[in-house]
Amino acid sequence: MTLSDPRFLSMSCWLQQLFGKPLQPKLISGDASFRRYFRLNVDGRDYIVTDSPPNLLDNKPFIALARAYYQAGIRVPKVLEFNEAEGFILQQDLGDKLLLPELTETNVSAWYLKALAILPDIAAVRESELGPLPDYDAAFVERELAIFSEWLLDKHWQVSLTAAEHTMLTESFAILTASALAQPQVGMHRDFHSRNLMLKDGKLWVIDFQDAVLGPVTYDAVSLLRDCYIRWPDAIVEPLLKAFFEQCREQGVVGKDVDFATFSRWFDLMGVQRHLKAAGIFARLHHRDGKSGYLKDIPLTLGYVADICERYPQLQALSSWVRLRLLPLTQQPAQPESQPQPRPQAEAKEHK
C-alpha cells in the first residue's frame, strides 16, 4: 500500500487512534466484491481489518447479522470495532484455513455433516437488529435468474435466442421459481459453501453471511453439497442429503407430509437455479469488475445444470440446450476483462 491509496491511509489513521501507535496492516485478499482484507498484529495478537467502502457496500447488515448469528450460538468472527462512516471493521482473526483445501473423498462426508448441523441455527435467525430478513420471493428469484441471461448469454457469449429458446427458458425459470417458493422458508445464509467455512481449533466457523435472507430450506444445503467450486460424486452427496432431510423432519422444519422424493426435487431444482445465477455472476465479475478468475468455474456450474435437469422431464429441454448450445462455448477464449468501475451502493452486488 502506498500514499496513492487514500483508503489505506485513512484506515491506518483509524487503527492508530484505536491502538495508540502506528501500525502496518498487511493486505491478504479481496473477494468477489469491493472489500479488501488486511491482517494486523498488535503485541502478538492478530486481527482482521476489513476495508468495505460505504459508498459501494452497505455494511450495516454484516454488523447486524454478525451479532444475530453470535447470539444464536453460530461460530462467526467477533466484530471488535466498526467505523461506520468510513467502512472499516476490526474483527477476530480466524486464521487462513478454509474448509475447501482440506476436503478429500475420505473426509468430506464427516466435515459436511458437521456443516449441515450448523444450518438449523442459521435457519432460526429470521431477523436482526435491522428488522426481519428480506424475503427470497418470486421477484428475488427472477432477478437472480436475469443475471444469467444478461451477463452470461448476452454480455459474455452474445447468444441470440430463438423464439423457441426464449420460451423454453421462460418456462424453465417459472418451474424453478415455483419450486423455490413451495418450500418451507427459513433463515438462509445464501452463500454457505466450503470457501465460506473456516477451520479454527478443529471447529467450523461461518463467514460471508451479510446477505442472509428468509428463503427455501434446501438453498444452503445445495450450496454446500453441490458447491460451485468442487463436485462430489452422487454416492457421497445423496446420503448427506438424506441425513439433512431427516434432520429437517426431526426439528419440524419440514412437515411429515413431505417425502424424500419431494425434498430431493426441491434440492435439485434449487441447485439448478443457484448454478444458473452463479454462472451469470462469474461472467459479471469478469466483465464488470475486472475479476476473471471465476470464469474457470462456469463449466462446472453449467455441468450441474445439464446433468440435474436431465432427471426431470419438464427440464430436459433446458438440459439439452445447456449441453449442446452452452457448454461448447466454455472452450472459447474469454474476452479481455473490463476495468472495475465504481457504482452506486444499491448496484454493488457480491457473488451471492
N, C-alpha and C positions, 0 to 999 in steps of 0.2 A: 504494500500500500504506500502511496506517495502523497505529496502535497496537492496533487491534482485530483485527489479523491476526497471531496468535501465531507461526504457522509462518514468516512473513516475518521477524519479529524474530529467531527462532532461527537462520534461515538467514543473516541479516545478521551476527549474532554469530559464527557459524562462519566466514564469509568474512573477517571482521576478524581472527580468530585466524590464518587461513591467510596473509593478505597483510600483516598488521601495521598496518592502518589502516582507518578507517571507509570503507565503500563503499556505493554506491547501485545495486543491481541493478534493471533495468527489465523489467517484465512484457512479454513479447512474444506469448505464446499459451498456450492449453491444448490438449488433444487429446481424443480420444474416450474418455478415462478420467479419473482424478483427478489426473493430472500437470499441473504448470504449468512453463513455461519462462521463464527470465529471461536477459537479456543483461547482461554485466558488462564494463566497460572498466577495465583497470588499466594505467597507464603506457603507454597507446596500444595495448594488446593486448586483443582481445575474447575473451571466454569465454561459454559457455552454462552456466547453472546450472539443474539440474532439481530441482524440489520434488516428491517422489514419496512420499507418506505411507506408512510401512512397515506401519501397521495396516490399510491398504486395498490395497496393492500389494506384491508380492514383488519386491524389486529385485535379488536375487542372480542370477536368470537373465540379466538385462540385462548385469550386470557380467561374468559368466562368458562369455556369448556375444560381448560386445564383444572380450574377449581372444581367444576362439577364432577369430572372424572376422578379427581383425587378424593373428593368426599365420598364417591361411590366405591372406593377401595380399589380402583384401577391404578396400576403402576404407570405413572406418567412422570416426566421430568418436572420437578417443582420449580415454579416461577418465583424467583427471588426479588427481582426488581423489574419495573415496567415504566419506560419513558414513553407515555402515550403520544405526546406532542411530536417527538422525533422518530418514533418507531423502533426503539431499541429495547431488547428484552434480555435480562440476565437470568440464566437457568442453571439448574443442576446439570452436571456433565455425566452422561451415561456411558461414556467411552466411545469406542469405534466399532464394536462388534454387532453388525446386523445379522439377522437370522439367516438370510438367503445364502451367504457363502458357507454356512455351517451345515447346510442340509445335504443329505445323501439319501438314496433309496432305502438305506438301512435305518436311518434315524428320523426320517421325515414324518412318519405316522405318529411317533411319540411327541415330537415337537408340535405338530399340528393339532393333536388332541389337547395339548396344553393351551394352544392359541384359541381353539374353539371354546374352551372352558371360560375364556375371558368374555365371550360375546353376551352371555346373559347379563353381566354387569353393564356392558355398553348398551344393551337393549333397554335396560331400566332407566337410563339417562334420557329423559324426554324433554328436559328443559334446562336452561342455565339461568344465571342471574340476569341475562338479557331477555328472558321470556321463553316460551315454547320453541322447540327446534322447528326450523322450516319444514314444511310438508314436501315430501318427494312425490308430488302429484302428477297428473297427466301432463300438465304444461311443462313440468320439470323434466320428465322423461323425454318428451318431444324435443325440448331444447337440446338435450344431450345427443339425441339421435341426429339432430340437424348438424352437429359438429362433424359427424361422419360425412354427410352429404356435402357440406360447404368446404371442408378443408381437405379431405382425402380425395373425394371424387372430383370436385370442381377445381380446387386450387392445385392439389399435388399431381393429379393424373389427367386433369382436363377431360374427364369421362363425360361424353354426351349421352344421356339416357334416351332410349327409345320410349315411345308411349307405353309399350308393354312393360318395359323395365321400371318405369316410374310407377305404374300401377302395382307391380309386384312389390316394390319397396314400400309403397304406402300401405298396402295390405299387411305386409310382414311387420312393419313398425306398429300397426294397430294391434296385432296379435301380441307382440312383446309388451306393449303398454298395458293392455288388458290383463296380462298375466302378472305384471308387477303390482297393479292395483288390487288384484284379487287376494293378495297375500295379507296376513296379519302385519300391521305396521308397528315398528318398534324403533327405538333409538338405534341409529345406524352411523358407524364411523365414516363410511363411504370410500375409504382407501385402505382397507385392512388387508395387508399382504406382507410378504416376507422382507420387503425393504423398509417397511414401516413398523417392524417389530425388532427390538434390540435386546441383546443378551447382557445382563449385568448380574453378577453374583448368582449365576445359574438360573435366573428367572427372566421371564419375558416382560419387556416394558413397551408401552404403546406410544408412538409419536405420530405427528402429522394428522391430528384429529380435528382441526379447526373448521372443517366443512361438514361436520356432523349434521344429519337431518333426521326426520322421522320417516322411515321408509320400509321397504319389503324385508321380511325376516330372513330371506335367503341371500340378500345382497352381500353382506360382509363375509358370509361363508364361501360364496362363489369367488369373491375377490381373493380369498386365501387359497382355496383348493384348486382354482383354475387361474392361477397367477399369470398376469400379463408378461412376466419375465422368465418364467420357467414352467415346463409342462411335465406333470407326473402321470404315470400310467393309470388307466382306469382301475386296475387292480389295487392301487393304493387309494385313489380318490373315493371310490364307491363305499368301502367300509367306513371311511371318515364321514361321508355324507350321511350314512345310516346312523352313525353314532350321534351326529348333530341333530338329526331328526328325532331320535329317541330323547335326547336332551331337551329339545323344544317341547315335546309332548309331556315329559315328566314335569316341566316347570309351567305348564299351562299356556305357553306362548302359542302353541298350535293345538287346535281342538282335536278331540278323539275322532271326529268325523272326517279328518284329513288323513288319507292313507299315504303310504310312502310313494306310490306312483304319482300322486298329485304333487307331493312335495318335491319329488325329483324333477317333474316337469317345470315347476316354479323355478327351481335351482338352475336347470338347463337354460331356460329362456331368459332368466335374469343375467346369466353369464353371456348369452349372445348379445343382449342389449349393452352390457358393460364393455364387451370386446369391440363392438362396432364404435362405440363412443371413444374408447381408448385409441383405436386406430386413427380416428379423426384428430384426437388431441396430439398424438405423436407427429402427425403431419403439421398441425398448427404450431407446435413447438419449433419445428424446423423452419417454417416459412415466416412466422410472425415474430418469434422470439430468438431466432438465430441459434437454436439448440438442436443439432442434427443427430445427436447420439441416440435418440429414441427411434429413429427410422428403422433400425435393425430389428425392432420388436414388432413391427407391423405384420410380417409373415406369420408369427406365432399367434397373434390375436385373430387374424383372418382365418388361420387354420382351425382354430377353435370353432369359429362361426360355421365354416363349411362342414366340419365333422359333426357338430351337435345338431345343426339344423337338418342334417340328413336323416336323423332319427324320427322326425316329425313330419307327416305328410303335408301339413299346411305350410311348412317352411322348406320343403325340399327344393322348390324353385329358387329360393334365396341361396340355399346350399350350392346348387349347381352354378348359379350366376357368380358367386364369390370364387368358386373353384376354377371356373373356366375363364371368367372375364377379369377378375381382380388379382388373384394370386400370381398369374404370369407377369403382371405389371410390377410386382415387387422385385423382379430380377433386373429391372431397368435402372440405369444410374439416376440418382436424385438430382434435382435442380439445385443450383447454389443456394445456400441458406441466406435468409434475409438478415439484416441488422435489426436487433430488437429496438422497438420504438416505445417510448413511454406512452402509457394510455391511462385514461381516467380510471379511478378505483373501481367503479361499477363494471368495467370491462375486463379487469385484470383477474383472469381465472387461472387456476392451477391445474395440474394433472389430477383430475378427480373424475 
